Amino acid sequence: MSTILSGTLFLESLDGEKRQLRPGEELEFWESSGEIRMLRLEDNQIAVRYHGRVRGMTTGSGEGLHSLMPTYLEWMRARHGLSLFWGATLYLPA
């Protein structure tokens, strides 16, 4: 059982897109490097602010396991939105 009560992920590779974590949602990283920027006790809970790079970020368990990592298409849209749109438009057959 996860002990996460709430949280927000900011995906900097997607221009800071926010993804909310639900209460009790399990969060796992295959690899992580970064730093804890804030750690404090609030109302018998621990609040943590972490900034870093991760690989293999997943949520859920068993059959409900899914990746929170941006797809290549999401990354392309965030980095090259307009050019990706025009490229796809020109590629479509008439």
Secondary structure, 3 states (H helix, E strand, C coil): CCCCCCEEEEEHHHCCEEEEECCCCCEECCEEEEEEEEEEEECCEEEEEEEEEEECCEECCHHHCEECCCCHHHHHHHHHHHHHHHHHHHHCCC
